[in-house]
């Protein structure tokens, strides 16, 4: 029964699309275009028609074609008139739409006589993923209020949309890109209209010129944050802040990055927080719990408090937290000449009277933590010896008093 219904709906959509195409064939060439599109014309971009109780959506997209026969605008020598003819794409859809519930027809329409310039310039939009490859099937919503443009188009197999005959305007084209399963993005006005210097500024079109605009988008990144202590025990209900992902722009004063994501979160009773459908990129975490401090993230990255979320994947990161209310010490070893961390340094912590003798090795951030295993360090003064290849040994002491102590060790080459 469902197959029969879908077959009838497809036949109805095909008939409607053919009927609409015949209407377009009957009107003047100059009128072929949508009322808010590029080129402008008399056709509606979207309309709803009900046939036999089935509602259909008819979407019309018209664009000038820059045919390779006489060269293209970006070639050498360049085609002086890139508006060779008009290409019409009609989509009749029903139900949820998509490939299974839509019919698409194409038609090319040539002017009477020789080709004539459509005026304006050519707006070429490229949508790339994080690797630099074109993203096909992206919906690009293009708005230029001053020119009356409000049209949606879809990128081709190379991730491109080319619109010859676009009205001239400086940063007047606002672009919004979207695709199912992808983190969408859009363009922004320049500073000071925006409070920062945007990465993706509104597009401009200069007359008789190929104007290229590139936008980067990629699949959603899903993030799972877990909270645990250095011994692998889960620590539930930890408040933390997370900032990062897509970079919107830079601060005009400090030149620091302005990120789209900036949220206060908390792990649950199972010490987990899932953050779905976010932008890929680098994120920074900071614990805001009164008792625990962030020691580092695992897996380790370029800094102890950052991680990279990859597109199309679930990125799991552990917040390793140190309890400030138990006897412990966090050691940071740096090069005295440039404050760079010294990885692989040996830290020997002893207290003869307490019978404590443990050795740790600094990680890539130059950090080591004691105790290396529970129980906590008993109160008292401990001797500490730090040694690393290429550096002079450093001997010092640290006093533990039922709380976390931090110790900075500077090694001389």
C-alpha positions in Angstrom: 0.0 0.0 0.0 2.8 2.4 1.0 4.7 1.6 -2.3 1.6 2.3 -4.3 1.0 5.7 -2.5 4.7 6.7 -3.0 4.5 5.7 -6.7 1.4 7.9 -7.2 3.1 10.8 -5.4 6.2 10.5 -7.6 4.0 10.5 -10.7 2.2 13.6 -9.4 5.5 15.4 -8.7 6.8 14.5 -12.1 3.7 15.9 -13.8 3.9 19.1 -11.7 7.6 19.6 -12.5 7.0 19.1 -16.2 4.1 21.5 -16.1 6.2 24.2 -14.4 9.0 23.7 -16.9 6.5 24.2 -19.8 5.4 27.5 -18.1 9.0 28.7 -18.0 9.5 27.8 -21.7 6.6 30.1 -22.5 7.8 33.3 -20.9 10.3 35.8 -22.1 14.0 35.1 -21.5 14.4 38.2 -19.4 11.7 37.0 -17.0 13.4 33.7 -16.4 14.7 34.1 -12.8 13.2 34.1 -9.3 11.9 37.2 -7.7 14.7 37.2 -5.1 17.3 35.3 -7.0 20.4 35.8 -9.2 19.3 36.5 -11.9 16.1 38.2 -10.9 12.8 37.4 -12.7 9.2 36.7 -12.4 9.3 33.1 -10.9 8.7 32.2 -7.2 11.6 30.4 -5.6 9.2 28.2 -3.6 5.5 27.5 -3.8 3.2 24.8 -2.4 0.7 23.0 -4.7 -1.8 20.4 -3.4 -2.9 17.7 -5.9 -5.3 14.9 -4.8 -4.8 15.8 -1.1 -1.0 15.5 -1.5 0.9 18.8 -0.8 3.9 19.3 -3.1 6.7 21.9 -2.7 8.0 23.3 -5.9 11.5 24.9 -5.6 12.9 26.8 -8.6 16.5 27.8 -8.9 17.9 29.8 -11.8 21.5 30.7 -12.5 23.5 32.0 -15.4 25.8 29.4 -17.0 29.3 30.3 -18.0 29.8 27.8 -20.8 33.3 26.4 -21.6 32.6 26.7 -25.3 33.6 30.3 -25.5 35.9 30.2 -22.4 35.1 31.0 -18.8 35.6 34.2 -16.8 38.4 32.7 -14.8 40.3 31.4 -17.9 43.1 33.2 -19.8 41.9 34.9 -21.9 38.8 35.5 -19.8 35.3 35.3 -21.2 34.1 38.9 -21.3 30.4 37.8 -21.0 30.0 34.9 -18.5 26.2 35.1 -18.7 25.9 32.8 -21.7 22.5 31.3 -21.0 20.3 30.4 -18.0 20.0 27.0 -16.3 16.9 26.1 -14.4 16.6 23.5 -11.7 13.1 22.4 -10.6 12.6 20.3 -7.6 9.1 18.9 -6.8 9.1 17.2 -3.3 6.5 15.7 -1.0 6.6 14.2 2.5 10.0 14.6 4.1 11.6 15.5 0.8 15.2 14.2 0.2 16.3 11.9 -2.6 13.5 9.4 -1.9 10.6 11.9 -2.0 11.6 14.4 -4.7 11.8 14.8 -8.5 14.4 17.0 -10.1 14.3 18.5 -13.7 16.9 20.6 -15.5 16.5 22.9 -18.4 18.8 25.3 -20.3 17.3 28.5 -21.8 19.2 30.6 -24.4 18.5 34.2 -25.3 17.2 35.2 -28.7 20.2 36.2 -30.8 23.7 36.7 -29.4 24.5 36.5 -25.7 24.2 39.7 -23.8 25.8 40.8 -20.5 23.7 40.3 -17.4 25.5 43.0 -15.6 27.1 42.9 -12.2 29.9 40.4 -11.4 30.3 36.7 -10.8 29.9 35.4 -7.2 31.7 32.1 -6.8 31.2 30.3 -3.4 33.4 27.4 -2.4 32.5 25.2 0.6 35.4 23.1 1.8 35.9 20.6 4.7 38.7 20.7 7.2 41.0 18.8 4.9 40.4 21.3 2.0 38.1 19.1 -0.1 34.9 20.4 -1.6 31.7 19.6 0.2 28.8 18.6 -2.2 25.1 19.1 -1.4 25.5 22.0 0.9 22.6 24.5 1.0 23.8 28.0 0.8 21.3 30.8 1.7 22.4 34.0 0.0 20.9 37.4 1.1 21.6 40.8 -0.2 18.8 43.0 1.2 19.9 46.1 -0.8 19.6 44.3 -4.1 16.5 42.3 -3.2 18.4 38.9 -3.3 17.2 36.1 -1.0 17.9 32.8 -2.6 19.1 29.3 -1.7 21.4 27.2 -3.8 23.2 23.8 -3.5 26.9 23.2 -4.1 27.9 20.9 -6.9 30.2 17.8 -6.7 33.2 20.1 -6.1 31.6 22.2 -3.4 31.0 25.2 -5.6 28.2 27.5 -6.6 28.9 30.1 -9.3 26.4 32.9 -9.9 27.2 35.2 -12.8 25.2 38.4 -13.0 25.3 39.1 -9.3 24.5 42.7 -8.4 27.5 44.7 -7.3 28.0 45.3 -3.5 30.7 45.6 -0.9 30.3 43.1 1.9 26.6 43.0 1.0 26.1 39.3 0.6 25.3 37.4 3.8 25.9 33.6 3.4 24.5 30.9 5.6 25.6 27.3 4.9 24.0 24.1 6.1 24.0 20.4 5.5 22.6 17.4 7.4 25.2 16.0 9.7 27.4 19.1 9.4 28.1 22.0 11.7 26.6 25.0 9.9 28.2 28.4 9.7 27.6 31.9 8.2 29.3 35.1 7.4 29.4 38.3 9.5 29.8 42.0 9.0 33.2 43.6 9.6 34.3 45.2 12.8 33.0 47.4 14.4 29.5 46.2 13.3 30.7 42.9 14.7 32.4 43.2 18.1 35.4 41.3 16.7 37.3 40.9 13.4 35.4 38.0 11.7 37.0 35.1 9.9 34.1 34.9 7.5 33.2 38.4 6.4 30.1 39.0 4.2 30.9 38.5 0.5 31.5 41.3 -2.0 30.9 41.5 -5.7 32.9 43.8 -8.0 31.5 44.4 -11.5 32.9 42.3 -14.4 35.1 40.3 -12.0 35.1 36.7 -10.7 34.6 37.2 -6.9 35.6 34.1 -4.9 34.4 33.3 -1.4 35.5 30.3 0.5 33.8 28.9 3.6 35.0 26.0 5.7 32.6 23.6 7.4 32.7 19.9 8.4 30.8 17.1 10.1 29.6 17.4 13.6 32.0 16.6 16.4 30.6 14.8 19.5 32.5 15.2 22.7 32.5 13.1 25.9 34.2 14.6 29.0 35.0 12.3 32.0 36.2 13.4 35.4 38.7 11.2 37.4 41.6 11.5 39.8 45.3 10.6 39.0 44.7 7.1 40.3 41.9 6.3 37.8 39.0 6.7 40.3 35.9 8.6 38.9 35.1 11.9 40.5 31.4 12.7 39.8 29.5 16.1 39.7 32.5 18.2 38.7 31.7 21.7 37.3 33.9 22.9 34.5 34.0 25.5 31.7 34.6 24.6 28.0 35.6 27.1 25.4 36.7 26.6 21.8 35.6 24.9 18.5 34.8 27.2 15.6 36.8 30.5 15.6 34.5 33.4 14.8 37.3 36.0 14.6 39.9 37.8 16.7 39.6 40.5 19.4 40.5 43.9 17.8 42.5 44.9 20.9 44.2 41.7 22.1 44.2 39.7 18.8 43.1 36.7 20.8 40.7 34.2 19.2 36.9 34.6 19.7 35.3 31.2 19.8 31.7 30.3 19.1 31.4 27.8 22.0 31.7 29.0 25.6 29.6 27.1 28.2 29.6 26.2 31.9 29.0 22.4 32.3 29.1 19.6 34.8 29.8 15.9 34.8 26.9 13.8 36.1 26.8 11.2 38.9 28.6 8.8 36.7 31.4 11.4 36.1 30.4 11.9 32.4 29.2 14.8 30.3 28.2 14.3 26.7 28.3 17.3 24.3 26.8 16.5 20.9 26.7 18.2 17.5 29.5 20.7 18.0 32.1 22.2 15.7 35.5 20.5 15.2 38.5 22.3 16.5 40.5 22.9 19.7 38.8 23.3 23.0 40.0 24.5 26.4 38.7 23.1 29.7 39.0 24.6 33.2 37.6 23.0 36.4 35.5 25.3 38.5 34.9 23.0 41.5 35.8 24.3 44.9 37.7 21.2 46.0 39.3 19.9 42.8 41.9 21.5 40.5 42.5 20.4 36.9 45.9 18.6 36.7 45.8 17.8 33.0 43.7 16.3 30.2 44.1 12.8 28.8 45.0 12.1 26.0 47.7 14.7 26.2 47.8 17.5 23.6 49.7 20.7 22.9 48.8 22.1 26.4 47.6 20.5 29.6 44.2 22.1 29.4 43.3 21.7 25.7 42.1 18.9 23.4 41.2 18.6 19.7 37.7 17.5 18.7 37.8 15.8 15.2 34.9 16.1 12.7 32.7 13.1 12.3 34.0 11.4 15.4 33.3 11.1 19.1 36.2 12.6 21.0 36.6 11.3 24.6 38.7 13.3 27.0 39.5 12.7 30.7 39.8 15.6 33.1 42.4 14.4 35.6 41.7 16.3 38.8 43.8 16.6 42.0 42.1 16.8 45.4 43.3 19.9 47.2 42.2 18.5 50.5 44.6 15.5 50.7 48.3 15.5 51.4 49.9 15.7 47.9 52.3 17.7 45.8 52.3 18.7 42.1 55.8 19.3 40.8 56.4 21.4 37.6 60.0 21.3 36.2 61.0 23.9 33.7 64.2 25.1 31.9 65.5 28.1 33.8 66.6 29.8 30.5 63.3 29.9 28.7 60.7 28.5 31.1 60.0 25.6 28.7 58.8 22.4 30.4 61.3 19.6 30.9 59.8 16.3 30.0 61.3 13.0 31.2 62.9 14.5 34.4 63.3 12.2 37.3 61.7 13.4 40.6 62.7 11.5 43.7 60.7 12.3 46.8 61.8 10.8 50.2 61.1 11.1 54.0 63.3 8.7 55.9 61.4 9.1 59.2 58.1 8.3 57.5 59.6 5.6 55.4 58.5 7.2 52.2 60.5 6.7 49.0 59.0 7.2 45.6 60.2 8.3 42.1 58.2 9.9 39.4 58.9 11.1 35.8 57.6 14.4 34.4 55.2 14.3 31.5 55.4 16.4 28.3 54.2 19.4 30.4 57.1 18.9 32.8 54.7 17.8 35.6 54.7 15.0 38.1 52.3 14.2 41.0 52.8 12.5 44.4 51.6 10.3 45.8 51.9 7.9 42.9 49.3 5.7 44.6 47.1 6.2 47.6 47.2 6.7 50.6 47.9 10.4 50.7 51.2 11.8 51.8 51.5 12.0 55.6 52.2 15.4 57.1 55.9 16.3 57.2 58.9 17.7 55.3 60.1 15.7 52.3 63.4 15.8 50.5 63.1 16.2 46.7 65.8 15.6 44.1 65.2 16.5 40.5 67.5 15.4 37.7 67.3 15.4 33.9 69.8 14.7 31.1 71.6 17.9 30.1 70.7 19.7 33.3 72.3 20.1 36.7 70.5 18.3 39.6 68.3 20.3 41.9 67.8 19.4 45.6 65.0 21.0 47.6 62.4 20.2 50.2 58.6 20.4 50.4 56.3 20.5 53.5 53.0 18.7 53.4 50.2 19.7 55.7 47.1 17.7 54.8 46.6 19.6 51.5 47.9 20.0 48.0 51.2 21.7 47.6 52.6 23.0 44.3 56.4 23.1 43.6 58.1 24.8 40.7 61.6 23.5 40.0 63.9 25.4 37.7 66.8 23.4 36.2 70.0 25.0 34.8 71.5 23.5 31.7 
